[in-house]
Amino acid sequence: MPSVKAPKVLAEHLIKELEKSGVLDRGRVIKREDEHVLIPVVSTAGLILPEGCCVLDVENPPARRRPRSVVDALRDKVDAELLKKIPRSFDIIGDVAVINELDAEQRVLEAIGRAIMEVHKNVRLVLAKSSPVSGEERVGGYSVVIGVGRAETTHRESGCVYKLDITRVFFSPRLSGERLRVAAQVRNDEQVVDMFAGVGPFSILIAKKNSSCRVFAVEKNEVAYRYLCENIRLNKVVDRVTPLLGDVRNHVNTLRGLADRVIMNLPHESHNFLSDALQILKREGIIHFYTIAQRENQSDAERRVSSILSALGVDYVFTFSRVVKEVSPSKVMMVFDIRVVKG
């Protein structure tokens, strides 16, 4: 394949013109040699070049194609058996990537860590989850796979910024769509209680989307609470989001009968807090209830919530439900939107 030799001063303009005319060969690299540039072309038919340029019968080396995925990046670097073991499950939070496969071998983790950094140039640190998220503070265990620096990062999502350290607080970028869905339902002048606010992704997004609402964000984990307060300032919603430190049960009296809407994003434990949510809710309101369900028997989760609400003596109707994300091969996280009317 031929190339066009052009002086450096003409090269940038000529490359644009060749691209417009469809003859620039993107499959080969553009080479710079002293005061000239060799520009690969697919054809010279009808080509009119500026003075000082000429066609050479020189084939520039092929361009290195950027891998489109982690598996793509590893395809020619690891054997086929190892490639089959590569976990597809990882999250990118700011400039930190987290591999969620708990049982992966170290050599697999290192391979995928290098590949993630090759595909996602902004990633500076790759962590591997070493133990699952657990407890009311929802913190998992993590180990460094590759990269440098602290795990603290700044994550951008839906026009908001969240500062956090994933090794010390809970945060899931996979809930971004769910956060938008809930925020879109909040009406003017609503009062919302986020019972397990974390670093504030539900609370802050709601406040950003609706300047007339008021959100009370409760968080028990002291580290998460500090990030929550900082994120409220970073997103300039200090006048709309009130952070409250401690177990939500200790704030029930303060919040009693206040909320038009309650968010219960503590999937493994939320059923234990339904009576508290009902005390916080006004006579009529909405609960966004998150829970864990068996993949093959999701109706059991709804029956369990129904049983608790019936025992608490309120009228209720499930207005919406869906699977939010996979938790394990056998379990999923679900959300139920529940309209409640208290007697």
LUMTINU-195668 format. One record per residue (C-alpha): residue number from 0; x, y, z; residue in three letters. Coordinates in steps of 0.25 Angstrom, whole numbers. Each point is the difference from the previous one (the first is absolute). Example, Ala and Ser with C-alpha at 12.3 -4.5 7.8 and 13.67 -1.06 7.14 Angstrom:
<pt pos="0" u="49" v="-18" w="31" code="ALA"/>
<pt pos="1" u="6" v="14" w="-2" code="SER"/>
//
This chain:
<pt pos="0" u="0" v="0" w="0" code="MET"/>
<pt pos="1" u="5" v="14" w="-3" code="PRO"/>
<pt pos="2" u="3" v="12" w="9" code="SER"/>
<pt pos="3" u="0" v="15" w="-2" code="VAL"/>
<pt pos="4" u="13" v="7" w="4" code="LYS"/>
<pt pos="5" u="-3" v="14" w="5" code="ALA"/>
<pt pos="6" u="7" v="11" w="7" code="PRO"/>
<pt pos="7" u="-3" v="1" w="15" code="LYS"/>
<pt pos="8" u="-6" v="14" w="-2" code="VAL"/>
<pt pos="9" u="-10" v="-6" w="-10" code="LEU"/>
<pt pos="10" u="-3" v="-13" w="6" code="ALA"/>
<pt pos="11" u="-11" v="3" w="10" code="GLU"/>
<pt pos="12" u="-9" v="7" w="-11" code="HIS"/>
<pt pos="13" u="3" v="-11" w="-10" code="LEU"/>
<pt pos="14" u="-4" v="-11" w="10" code="ILE"/>
<pt pos="15" u="-13" v="7" w="2" code="LYS"/>
<pt pos="16" u="-3" v="1" w="-15" code="GLU"/>
<pt pos="17" u="4" v="-14" w="-3" code="LEU"/>
<pt pos="18" u="-9" v="-5" w="11" code="GLU"/>
<pt pos="19" u="-12" v="9" w="-6" code="LYS"/>
<pt pos="20" u="3" v="-6" w="-13" code="SER"/>
<pt pos="21" u="0" v="-15" w="5" code="GLY"/>
<pt pos="22" u="14" v="-4" w="-4" code="VAL"/>
<pt pos="23" u="7" v="1" w="13" code="LEU"/>
<pt pos="24" u="4" v="-14" w="5" code="ASP"/>
<pt pos="25" u="-4" v="-1" w="14" code="ARG"/>
<pt pos="26" u="6" v="-14" w="1" code="GLY"/>
<pt pos="27" u="14" v="5" w="-1" code="ARG"/>
<pt pos="28" u="8" v="10" w="9" code="VAL"/>
<pt pos="29" u="4" v="14" w="-4" code="ILE"/>
<pt pos="30" u="15" v="0" w="1" code="LYS"/>
<pt pos="31" u="8" v="13" w="2" code="ARG"/>
<pt pos="32" u="14" v="0" w="-6" code="GLU"/>
<pt pos="33" u="9" v="12" w="3" code="ASP"/>
<pt pos="34" u="-7" v="12" w="-7" code="GLU"/>
<pt pos="35" u="-10" v="-8" w="-7" code="HIS"/>
<pt pos="36" u="-13" v="-9" w="3" code="VAL"/>
<pt pos="37" u="-3" v="-13" w="-7" code="LEU"/>
<pt pos="38" u="-16" v="-1" w="-1" code="ILE"/>
<pt pos="39" u="-5" v="-13" w="-4" code="PRO"/>
<pt pos="40" u="-11" v="0" w="-11" code="VAL"/>
<pt pos="41" u="-9" v="-11" w="-6" code="VAL"/>
<pt pos="42" u="1" v="5" w="-14" code="SER"/>
<pt pos="43" u="7" v="11" w="-8" code="THR"/>
<pt pos="44" u="-10" v="0" w="-12" code="ALA"/>
<pt pos="45" u="-4" v="15" w="-3" code="GLY"/>
<pt pos="46" u="8" v="5" w="12" code="LEU"/>
<pt pos="47" u="4" v="14" w="-1" code="ILE"/>
<pt pos="48" u="11" v="4" w="10" code="LEU"/>
<pt pos="49" u="6" v="13" w="4" code="PRO"/>
<pt pos="50" u="13" v="5" w="-5" code="GLU"/>
<pt pos="51" u="11" v="-7" w="8" code="GLY"/>
<pt pos="52" u="-7" v="-13" w="2" code="CYS"/>
<pt pos="53" u="2" v="-13" w="-8" code="CYS"/>
<pt pos="54" u="-5" v="-14" w="0" code="VAL"/>
<pt pos="55" u="10" v="-11" w="5" code="LEU"/>
<pt pos="56" u="-1" v="-15" w="-2" code="ASP"/>
<pt pos="57" u="1" v="-2" w="15" code="VAL"/>
<pt pos="58" u="-9" v="-8" w="9" code="GLU"/>
<pt pos="59" u="-1" v="6" w="14" code="ASN"/>
<pt pos="60" u="-1" v="-10" w="11" code="PRO"/>
<pt pos="61" u="-14" v="-5" w="5" code="PRO"/>
<pt pos="62" u="-7" v="9" w="10" code="ALA"/>
<pt pos="63" u="-1" v="-7" w="14" code="ARG"/>
<pt pos="64" u="-15" v="-1" w="2" code="ARG"/>
<pt pos="65" u="-5" v="4" w="14" code="ARG"/>
<pt pos="66" u="-6" v="-12" w="7" code="PRO"/>
<pt pos="67" u="-15" v="2" w="1" code="ARG"/>
<pt pos="68" u="-2" v="-9" w="13" code="SER"/>
<pt pos="69" u="9" v="-6" w="11" code="VAL"/>
<pt pos="70" u="-2" v="-14" w="-7" code="VAL"/>
<pt pos="71" u="4" v="6" w="-13" code="ASP"/>
<pt pos="72" u="13" v="6" w="6" code="ALA"/>
<pt pos="73" u="4" v="-13" w="6" code="LEU"/>
<pt pos="74" u="-3" v="-9" w="-13" code="ARG"/>
<pt pos="75" u="14" v="-1" w="-5" code="ASP"/>
<pt pos="76" u="7" v="1" w="14" code="LYS"/>
<pt pos="77" u="-6" v="-12" w="7" code="VAL"/>
<pt pos="78" u="-3" v="-14" w="-3" code="ASP"/>
<pt pos="79" u="-14" v="-4" w="-4" code="ALA"/>
<pt pos="80" u="-2" v="-7" w="14" code="GLU"/>
<pt pos="81" u="3" v="12" w="8" code="LEU"/>
<pt pos="82" u="-8" v="9" w="-9" code="LEU"/>
<pt pos="83" u="-12" v="-9" w="3" code="LYS"/>
<pt pos="84" u="2" v="3" w="15" code="LYS"/>
<pt pos="85" u="1" v="15" w="-2" code="ILE"/>
<pt pos="86" u="-12" v="6" w="9" code="PRO"/>
<pt pos="87" u="-9" v="10" w="-8" code="ARG"/>
<pt pos="88" u="-5" v="7" w="13" code="SER"/>
<pt pos="89" u="8" v="13" w="3" code="PHE"/>
<pt pos="90" u="-4" v="14" w="4" code="ASP"/>
<pt pos="91" u="7" v="13" w="-3" code="ILE"/>
<pt pos="92" u="-2" v="10" w="11" code="ILE"/>
<pt pos="93" u="7" v="13" w="-3" code="GLY"/>
<pt pos="94" u="14" v="-4" w="-4" code="ASP"/>
<pt pos="95" u="-1" v="-13" w="8" code="VAL"/>
<pt pos="96" u="-4" v="-13" w="-5" code="ALA"/>
<pt pos="97" u="-6" v="-12" w="8" code="VAL"/>
<pt pos="98" u="0" v="-14" w="-4" code="ILE"/>
<pt pos="99" u="-12" v="-7" w="6" code="ASN"/>
<pt pos="100" u="4" v="-14" w="-2" code="GLU"/>
<pt pos="101" u="3" v="-6" w="14" code="LEU"/>
<pt pos="102" u="6" v="-13" w="-4" code="ASP"/>
<pt pos="103" u="9" v="4" w="-11" code="ALA"/>
<pt pos="104" u="15" v="-5" w="0" code="GLU"/>
<pt pos="105" u="11" v="11" w="2" code="GLN"/>
<pt pos="106" u="6" v="-2" w="-14" code="ARG"/>
<pt pos="107" u="-14" v="2" w="-6" code="VAL"/>
<pt pos="108" u="-2" v="13" w="9" code="LEU"/>
<pt pos="109" u="13" v="5" w="-5" code="GLU"/>
<pt pos="110" u="-3" v="-2" w="-14" code="ALA"/>
<pt pos="111" u="-14" v="6" w="0" code="ILE"/>
<pt pos="112" u="6" v="12" w="8" code="GLY"/>
<pt pos="113" u="10" v="3" w="-10" code="ARG"/>
<pt pos="114" u="-10" v="-1" w="-11" code="ALA"/>
<pt pos="115" u="-10" v="9" w="7" code="ILE"/>
<pt pos="116" u="11" v="11" w="1" code="MET"/>
<pt pos="117" u="3" v="-2" w="-15" code="GLU"/>
<pt pos="118" u="-15" v="1" w="-4" code="VAL"/>
<pt pos="119" u="-3" v="11" w="10" code="HIS"/>
<pt pos="120" u="11" v="10" w="-1" code="LYS"/>
<pt pos="121" u="-6" v="8" w="12" code="ASN"/>
<pt pos="122" u="2" v="-12" w="10" code="VAL"/>
<pt pos="123" u="12" v="2" w="9" code="ARG"/>
<pt pos="124" u="-4" v="-11" w="10" code="LEU"/>
<pt pos="125" u="-6" v="-14" w="-1" code="VAL"/>
<pt pos="126" u="-6" v="-7" w="13" code="LEU"/>
<pt pos="127" u="-5" v="-14" w="1" code="ALA"/>
<pt pos="128" u="-12" v="-2" w="10" code="LYS"/>
<pt pos="129" u="5" v="-10" w="10" code="SER"/>
<pt pos="130" u="-12" v="-1" w="9" code="SER"/>
<pt pos="131" u="-15" v="3" w="-3" code="PRO"/>
<pt pos="132" u="-7" v="13" w="5" code="VAL"/>
<pt pos="133" u="-6" v="-3" w="13" code="SER"/>
<pt pos="134" u="-6" v="6" w="13" code="GLY"/>
<pt pos="135" u="-8" v="13" w="1" code="GLU"/>
<pt pos="136" u="12" v="8" w="-4" code="GLU"/>
<pt pos="137" u="1" v="-8" w="-13" code="ARG"/>
<pt pos="138" u="15" v="0" w="-1" code="VAL"/>
<pt pos="139" u="7" v="-12" w="-8" code="GLY"/>
<pt pos="140" u="15" v="-4" w="0" code="GLY"/>
<pt pos="141" u="9" v="4" w="-11" code="TYR"/>
<pt pos="142" u="15" v="-3" w="-4" code="SER"/>
<pt pos="143" u="8" v="8" w="-10" code="VAL"/>
<pt pos="144" u="3" v="-7" w="-13" code="VAL"/>
<pt pos="145" u="8" v="10" w="-8" code="ILE"/>
<pt pos="146" u="2" v="15" w="0" code="GLY"/>
<pt pos="147" u="4" v="11" w="10" code="VAL"/>
<pt pos="148" u="-6" v="10" w="10" code="GLY"/>
<pt pos="149" u="-12" v="0" w="10" code="ARG"/>
<pt pos="150" u="-13" v="-6" w="-3" code="ALA"/>
<pt pos="151" u="-7" v="14" w="2" code="GLU"/>
<pt pos="152" u="-6" v="5" w="-13" code="THR"/>
<pt pos="153" u="-10" v="9" w="-6" code="THR"/>
<pt pos="154" u="-11" v="-6" w="-7" code="HIS"/>
<pt pos="155" u="-9" v="8" w="-10" code="ARG"/>
<pt pos="156" u="-14" v="-5" w="-3" code="GLU"/>
<pt pos="157" u="-13" v="7" w="-5" code="SER"/>
<pt pos="158" u="6" v="14" w="1" code="GLY"/>
<pt pos="159" u="4" v="-3" w="15" code="CYS"/>
<pt pos="160" u="14" v="-2" w="6" code="VAL"/>
<pt pos="161" u="3" v="-10" w="11" code="TYR"/>
<pt pos="162" u="13" v="-1" w="8" code="LYS"/>
<pt pos="163" u="2" v="-13" w="7" code="LEU"/>
<pt pos="164" u="9" v="-12" w="3" code="ASP"/>
<pt pos="165" u="-6" v="-13" w="-4" code="ILE"/>
<pt pos="166" u="8" v="-8" w="10" code="THR"/>
<pt pos="167" u="-7" v="8" w="12" code="ARG"/>
<pt pos="168" u="-14" v="3" w="-5" code="VAL"/>
<pt pos="169" u="-11" v="-6" w="-9" code="PHE"/>
<pt pos="170" u="-2" v="5" w="-14" code="PHE"/>
<pt pos="171" u="-5" v="-7" w="-13" code="SER"/>
<pt pos="172" u="0" v="7" w="-14" code="PRO"/>
<pt pos="173" u="-9" v="-11" w="-4" code="ARG"/>
<pt pos="174" u="-11" v="7" w="7" code="LEU"/>
<pt pos="175" u="1" v="13" w="-8" code="SER"/>
<pt pos="176" u="-13" v="-3" w="-8" code="GLY"/>
<pt pos="177" u="-7" v="-4" w="12" code="GLU"/>
<pt pos="178" u="4" v="13" w="7" code="ARG"/>
<pt pos="179" u="-5" v="8" w="-13" code="LEU"/>
<pt pos="180" u="-13" v="-8" w="0" code="ARG"/>
<pt pos="181" u="-3" v="4" w="15" code="VAL"/>
<pt pos="182" u="4" v="14" w="-2" code="ALA"/>
<pt pos="183" u="-9" v="2" w="-12" code="ALA"/>
<pt pos="184" u="-12" v="-4" w="9" code="GLN"/>
<pt pos="185" u="2" v="11" w="11" code="VAL"/>
<pt pos="186" u="-10" v="11" w="-1" code="ARG"/>
<pt pos="187" u="1" v="15" w="4" code="ASN"/>
<pt pos="188" u="1" v="3" w="15" code="ASP"/>
<pt pos="189" u="1" v="-15" w="4" code="GLU"/>
<pt pos="190" u="8" v="-4" w="12" code="GLN"/>
<pt pos="191" u="8" v="-12" w="-2" code="VAL"/>
<pt pos="192" u="7" v="-9" w="10" code="VAL"/>
<pt pos="193" u="12" v="-8" w="-5" code="ASP"/>
<pt pos="194" u="2" v="-10" w="12" code="MET"/>
<pt pos="195" u="13" v="-6" w="-4" code="PHE"/>
<pt pos="196" u="6" v="12" w="-8" code="ALA"/>
<pt pos="197" u="15" v="-5" w="-2" code="GLY"/>
<pt pos="198" u="8" v="11" w="-6" code="VAL"/>
<pt pos="199" u="-13" v="6" w="-6" code="GLY"/>
<pt pos="200" u="-3" v="-4" w="-14" code="PRO"/>
<pt pos="201" u="-15" v="-1" w="2" code="PHE"/>
<pt pos="202" u="-1" v="12" w="9" code="SER"/>
<pt pos="203" u="9" v="9" w="-8" code="ILE"/>
<pt pos="204" u="-6" v="-4" w="-14" code="LEU"/>
<pt pos="205" u="-14" v="3" w="5" code="ILE"/>
<pt pos="206" u="4" v="13" w="6" code="ALA"/>
<pt pos="207" u="7" v="4" w="-13" code="LYS"/>
<pt pos="208" u="-12" v="-4" w="-9" code="LYS"/>
<pt pos="209" u="-11" v="7" w="9" code="ASN"/>
<pt pos="210" u="4" v="13" w="7" code="SER"/>
<pt pos="211" u="-13" v="1" w="8" code="SER"/>
<pt pos="212" u="1" v="-13" w="7" code="CYS"/>
<pt pos="213" u="7" v="-3" w="13" code="ARG"/>
<pt pos="214" u="8" v="-13" w="3" code="VAL"/>
<pt pos="215" u="4" v="-6" w="13" code="PHE"/>
<pt pos="216" u="12" v="-9" w="-2" code="ALA"/>
<pt pos="217" u="3" v="-9" w="11" code="VAL"/>
<pt pos="218" u="13" v="-8" w="1" code="GLU"/>
<pt pos="219" u="6" v="-9" w="11" code="LYS"/>
<pt pos="220" u="15" v="-2" w="-6" code="ASN"/>
<pt pos="221" u="8" v="12" w="5" code="GLU"/>
<pt pos="222" u="9" v="0" w="-12" code="VAL"/>
<pt pos="223" u="-12" v="-1" w="-9" code="ALA"/>
<pt pos="224" u="-6" v="12" w="8" code="TYR"/>
<pt pos="225" u="12" v="8" w="-2" code="ARG"/>
<pt pos="226" u="0" v="-2" w="-15" code="TYR"/>
<pt pos="227" u="-15" v="3" w="0" code="LEU"/>
<pt pos="228" u="2" v="13" w="6" code="CYS"/>
<pt pos="229" u="11" v="4" w="-9" code="GLU"/>
<pt pos="230" u="-8" v="-5" w="-12" code="ASN"/>
<pt pos="231" u="-11" v="9" w="4" code="ILE"/>
<pt pos="232" u="9" v="12" w="0" code="ARG"/>
<pt pos="233" u="7" v="-5" w="-14" code="LEU"/>
<pt pos="234" u="-14" v="-1" w="-6" code="ASN"/>
<pt pos="235" u="-5" v="13" w="6" code="LYS"/>
<pt pos="236" u="-13" v="-5" w="6" code="VAL"/>
<pt pos="237" u="3" v="4" w="14" code="VAL"/>
<pt pos="238" u="-13" v="7" w="1" code="ASP"/>
<pt pos="239" u="-8" v="-13" w="-5" code="ARG"/>
<pt pos="240" u="7" v="-12" w="7" code="VAL"/>
<pt pos="241" u="1" v="-1" w="15" code="THR"/>
<pt pos="242" u="10" v="-11" w="4" code="PRO"/>
<pt pos="243" u="-2" v="-8" w="13" code="LEU"/>
<pt pos="244" u="10" v="-9" w="6" code="LEU"/>
<pt pos="245" u="-4" v="-13" w="7" code="GLY"/>
<pt pos="246" u="-9" v="-12" w="-1" code="ASP"/>
<pt pos="247" u="-13" v="5" w="-6" code="VAL"/>
<pt pos="248" u="-8" v="-6" w="12" code="ARG"/>
<pt pos="249" u="7" v="11" w="9" code="ASN"/>
<pt pos="250" u="-6" v="10" w="-9" code="HIS"/>
<pt pos="251" u="-15" v="-5" w="-1" code="VAL"/>
<pt pos="252" u="-5" v="10" w="10" code="ASN"/>
<pt pos="253" u="6" v="12" w="-8" code="THR"/>
<pt pos="254" u="-5" v="-5" w="-13" code="LEU"/>
<pt pos="255" u="-14" v="-6" w="4" code="ARG"/>
<pt pos="256" u="-11" v="3" w="-10" code="GLY"/>
<pt pos="257" u="9" v="9" w="-8" code="LEU"/>
<pt pos="258" u="2" v="-8" w="-13" code="ALA"/>
<pt pos="259" u="-8" v="0" w="-13" code="ASP"/>
<pt pos="260" u="11" v="-10" w="-5" code="ARG"/>
<pt pos="261" u="9" v="-10" w="7" code="VAL"/>
<pt pos="262" u="12" v="-7" w="-7" code="ILE"/>
<pt pos="263" u="5" v="-13" w="6" code="MET"/>
<pt pos="264" u="12" v="-4" w="-7" code="ASN"/>
<pt pos="265" u="6" v="-10" w="10" code="LEU"/>
<pt pos="266" u="-4" v="-13" w="-8" code="PRO"/>
<pt pos="267" u="5" v="-11" w="10" code="HIS"/>
<pt pos="268" u="-7" v="7" w="12" code="GLU"/>
<pt pos="269" u="-11" v="9" w="-5" code="SER"/>
<pt pos="270" u="-11" v="-9" w="5" code="HIS"/>
<pt pos="271" u="5" v="3" w="14" code="ASN"/>
<pt pos="272" u="-3" v="15" w="-1" code="PHE"/>
<pt pos="273" u="-14" v="0" w="-6" code="LEU"/>
<pt pos="274" u="-7" v="4" w="13" code="SER"/>
<pt pos="275" u="10" v="11" w="1" code="ASP"/>
<pt pos="276" u="-3" v="5" w="-14" code="ALA"/>
<pt pos="277" u="-15" v="0" w="3" code="LEU"/>
<pt pos="278" u="2" v="9" w="12" code="GLN"/>
<pt pos="279" u="9" v="9" w="-9" code="ILE"/>
<pt pos="280" u="-11" v="0" w="-11" code="LEU"/>
<pt pos="281" u="-12" v="10" w="0" code="LYS"/>
<pt pos="282" u="-14" v="-6" w="0" code="ARG"/>
<pt pos="283" u="2" v="-3" w="-14" code="GLU"/>
<pt pos="284" u="13" v="-1" w="-8" code="GLY"/>
<pt pos="285" u="10" v="-9" w="-8" code="ILE"/>
<pt pos="286" u="10" v="-10" w="4" code="ILE"/>
<pt pos="287" u="11" v="-4" w="-10" code="HIS"/>
<pt pos="288" u="4" v="-13" w="7" code="PHE"/>
<pt pos="289" u="12" v="-8" w="-5" code="TYR"/>
<pt pos="290" u="3" v="-14" w="4" code="THR"/>
<pt pos="291" u="7" v="-13" w="-4" code="ILE"/>
<pt pos="292" u="-8" v="-11" w="-7" code="ALA"/>
<pt pos="293" u="3" v="-14" w="-6" code="GLN"/>
<pt pos="294" u="1" v="1" w="-15" code="ARG"/>
<pt pos="295" u="-9" v="-11" w="-2" code="GLU"/>
<pt pos="296" u="-11" v="3" w="10" code="ASN"/>
<pt pos="297" u="-1" v="16" w="0" code="GLN"/>
<pt pos="298" u="-15" v="-1" w="5" code="SER"/>
<pt pos="299" u="5" v="-4" w="14" code="ASP"/>
<pt pos="300" u="6" v="13" w="2" code="ALA"/>
<pt pos="301" u="-13" v="7" w="-3" code="GLU"/>
<pt pos="302" u="-8" v="-9" w="9" code="ARG"/>
<pt pos="303" u="10" v="2" w="11" code="ARG"/>
<pt pos="304" u="-2" v="15" w="0" code="VAL"/>
<pt pos="305" u="-15" v="-1" w="-1" code="SER"/>
<pt pos="306" u="0" v="-9" w="12" code="SER"/>
<pt pos="307" u="8" v="11" w="8" code="ILE"/>
<pt pos="308" u="-9" v="11" w="-5" code="LEU"/>
<pt pos="309" u="-13" v="-7" w="3" code="SER"/>
<pt pos="310" u="5" v="-3" w="14" code="ALA"/>
<pt pos="311" u="3" v="15" w="2" code="LEU"/>
<pt pos="312" u="-15" v="3" w="-3" code="GLY"/>
<pt pos="313" u="2" v="9" w="-12" code="VAL"/>
<pt pos="314" u="-7" v="0" w="-14" code="ASP"/>
<pt pos="315" u="10" v="-1" w="-11" code="TYR"/>
<pt pos="316" u="2" v="-3" w="-15" code="VAL"/>
<pt pos="317" u="12" v="-4" w="-8" code="PHE"/>
<pt pos="318" u="0" v="10" w="-11" code="THR"/>
<pt pos="319" u="13" v="-4" w="-7" code="PHE"/>
<pt pos="320" u="11" v="-11" w="1" code="SER"/>
<pt pos="321" u="12" v="-5" w="-7" code="ARG"/>
<pt pos="322" u="14" v="-6" w="1" code="VAL"/>
<pt pos="323" u="10" v="10" w="2" code="VAL"/>
<pt pos="324" u="13" v="-8" w="-1" code="LYS"/>
<pt pos="325" u="6" v="-14" w="2" code="GLU"/>
<pt pos="326" u="6" v="-2" w="13" code="VAL"/>
<pt pos="327" u="5" v="-15" w="-2" code="SER"/>
<pt pos="328" u="-4" v="-11" w="-10" code="PRO"/>
<pt pos="329" u="-12" v="-4" w="9" code="SER"/>
<pt pos="330" u="-4" v="14" w="5" code="LYS"/>
<pt pos="331" u="-4" v="13" w="-5" code="VAL"/>
<pt pos="332" u="-3" v="14" w="6" code="MET"/>
<pt pos="333" u="-14" v="5" w="-2" code="MET"/>
<pt pos="334" u="-8" v="13" w="3" code="VAL"/>
<pt pos="335" u="-15" v="1" w="3" code="PHE"/>
<pt pos="336" u="-7" v="13" w="0" code="ASP"/>
<pt pos="337" u="-11" v="0" w="10" code="ILE"/>
<pt pos="338" u="-11" v="10" w="3" code="ARG"/>
<pt pos="339" u="-4" v="0" w="14" code="VAL"/>
<pt pos="340" u="-12" v="5" w="7" code="VAL"/>
<pt pos="341" u="0" v="0" w="15" code="LYS"/>
<pt pos="342" u="-13" v="-1" w="8" code="GLY"/>
//
